[in-house]
Amino acid sequence: MHMIKHVLLLTVICLVFGTGQASAMDAGDVLQAVDRNLAPVSYESYRKLINIEPDGSKREYVLYTIKKGQDMVASVFLEPSSEKGRATLRLGDNMWLHIPSVAKPVRITSLQSVTGGIFNNADIMRLDYSVEYAPESMEENDDAYVLHLKAKTNDVAYDKLEMLVAKDRLVPTEIKCLAASGMLIKTLHFKKMTDFGDGFVRPAIVETDSPLHKGYLSVMIFARMKARDFSDEVFTLNYLPRIETLRR
């Protein structure tokens, strides 16, 4: 009888308090954890973007990127030589492209792409997901959460996201990007968990394919990412031509 009471007490405790931190998380908690596990609040990173066409031909780009807070992102192209010096700036929903041979930065949109391929500017100049999307619902299975996210405004690149999040690391393994109609625009696949130092572990590879671009594949490879603080001054149109000077 004493053993039965003990088991019943444990069952009640588990039901009331949950069996661990993960089980007590709601959709908002999971999304916030995803953002911080994918990137520090402010950071610098080096990435290679590869666009692969149906015939196997490739076009590769290397970018140095800096981010501060929730809405400031800037990047500069390091390779290929034909693109070197081009730079982008994102302040919230506003985006610009600096071309060395052009006097003034050019306004660009989230659905365009400064590299071509399947990644658009919103993918390349990514803000935290929780900045642009709000959870509508969450499902849970043995090893993953499935978040259903809705864009907060009409300026966001995708109306809805369906995000599959691994429970052990709280990072996405797959994100389906959907139109308002529910049509699948593209799928992002997160691969190769990598230690970038200081205990920061995240997928080093993001691949994307799209039913709208059959046979095409775009790949984003993170070679380095680490926390770093920047002044607000470097996230201005006047500073865009000098982004590369921040490398160290």
Backbone hydrogen bonds, N-H to C=O, Kabsch-Sander energy under -0.5 kcal/mol:
donor,donor_aa,acceptor,acceptor_aa,energy
5,K,1,M,-2.4
6,H,2,H,-1.9
7,V,3,M,-2.3
8,L,4,I,-2.5
9,L,5,K,-2.3
10,L,6,H,-2.2
11,T,7,V,-2.2
12,V,8,L,-2.2
13,I,9,L,-2.3
14,C,10,L,-2.4
15,L,11,T,-2.2
16,V,12,V,-2.4
17,F,13,I,-3.1
18,G,14,C,-1.8
24,A,20,G,-0.9
24,A,21,Q,-0.8
25,M,22,A,-1.4
30,V,26,D,-2.2
31,L,27,A,-2.3
32,Q,28,G,-2.3
33,A,29,D,-2.3
34,V,30,V,-2.4
35,D,31,L,-2.1
36,R,32,Q,-1.9
37,N,33,A,-2.2
38,L,34,V,-1.7
39,A,35,D,-1.5
43,Y,67,K,-1.5
44,E,226,K,-2.2
45,S,65,T,-2.4
46,Y,224,R,-2.1
47,R,63,L,-2.4
48,K,221,I,-2.4
49,L,61,Y,-2.7
50,I,219,V,-2.8
51,N,59,R,-2.7
52,I,50,I,-0.6
52,I,217,L,-3.5
53,E,57,S,-2.6
56,G,53,E,-2.6
59,R,51,N,-1.8
61,Y,49,L,-2.4
62,V,79,E,-2.1
63,L,47,R,-2.7
64,Y,76,V,-2.4
65,T,45,S,-2.8
65,T,63,L,-0.5
66,I,74,A,-3.0
67,K,43,Y,-2.3
68,K,72,M,-2.5
71,D,68,K,-0.6
72,M,68,K,-1.2
73,V,90,R,-2.2
74,A,66,I,-2.6
75,S,88,T,-2.0
76,V,64,Y,-2.2
77,F,86,R,-2.9
78,L,62,V,-3.2
79,E,62,V,-1.3
83,E,80,P,-1.7
84,K,80,P,-1.0
85,G,77,F,-2.2
86,R,83,E,-2.3
87,A,98,H,-2.1
88,T,75,S,-2.4
89,L,96,W,-2.0
90,R,73,V,-3.2
91,L,94,N,-2.7
92,G,71,D,-2.3
94,N,91,L,-2.0
95,M,108,I,-0.6
96,W,89,L,-2.3
97,L,106,V,-2.7
98,H,87,A,-4.0
99,I,97,L,-0.5
102,V,99,I,-2.7
106,V,97,L,-3.1
108,I,95,M,-2.1
112,Q,109,T,-0.7
121,N,112,Q,-3.3
122,A,110,S,-1.8
124,I,120,N,-2.2
125,M,121,N,-3.0
126,R,123,D,-0.7
131,V,128,D,-1.2
132,E,128,D,-0.9
132,E,129,Y,-0.6
133,Y,129,Y,-2.5
134,A,150,K,-2.7
136,E,148,H,-3.6
137,S,148,H,-1.3
139,E,146,V,-2.3
141,N,144,A,-2.7
145,Y,165,V,-2.6
146,V,139,E,-2.6
147,L,145,Y,-0.6
147,L,163,M,-2.9
148,H,137,S,-2.6
149,L,147,L,-0.6
149,L,161,L,-3.0
150,K,134,A,-2.7
151,A,159,D,-2.7
152,K,132,E,-2.9
156,V,153,T,-0.9
159,D,178,L,-0.9
160,K,178,L,-2.0
161,L,149,L,-2.0
162,E,176,K,-2.3
163,M,147,L,-2.5
163,M,161,L,-0.5
164,L,162,E,-0.5
164,L,174,E,-3.1
165,V,145,Y,-3.0
165,V,163,M,-0.6
166,A,171,V,-2.4
167,K,143,D,-2.3
170,L,166,A,-2.0
173,T,164,L,-2.8
174,E,164,L,-1.2
175,I,188,L,-2.3
176,K,162,E,-2.6
177,C,175,I,-0.5
177,C,186,K,-2.9
178,L,160,K,-2.9
178,L,176,K,-0.6
179,A,183,M,-2.5
182,G,179,A,-2.0
185,I,177,C,-3.1
186,K,177,C,-1.2
187,T,209,D,-2.4
188,L,175,I,-3.1
189,H,207,E,-3.3
190,F,173,T,-1.8
191,K,189,H,-0.5
191,K,205,I,-3.0
194,T,202,R,-2.7
196,F,194,T,-0.7
196,F,200,F,-3.1
200,F,197,G,-1.8
201,V,199,G,-0.7
202,R,194,T,-2.0
204,A,191,K,-0.7
204,A,192,K,-2.5
205,I,191,K,-2.1
206,V,220,M,-2.5
207,E,189,H,-2.6
208,T,218,S,-2.6
209,D,187,T,-1.6
212,L,185,I,-0.6
213,H,210,S,-1.3
216,Y,213,H,-1.9
217,L,52,I,-2.2
218,S,208,T,-2.0
219,V,50,I,-2.7
220,M,206,V,-2.9
221,I,48,K,-3.0
222,F,204,A,-3.2
222,F,220,M,-0.5
223,A,46,Y,-2.3
223,A,221,I,-0.7
224,R,46,Y,-1.3
226,K,44,E,-2.1
228,R,42,S,-1.5
234,V,231,S,-1.1
235,F,232,D,-1.7
239,Y,236,T,-0.6
240,L,236,T,-0.9
242,R,239,Y,-2.6
243,I,240,L,-1.5
245,T,242,R,-1.4
246,L,243,I,-1.8
247,R,244,E,-1.6
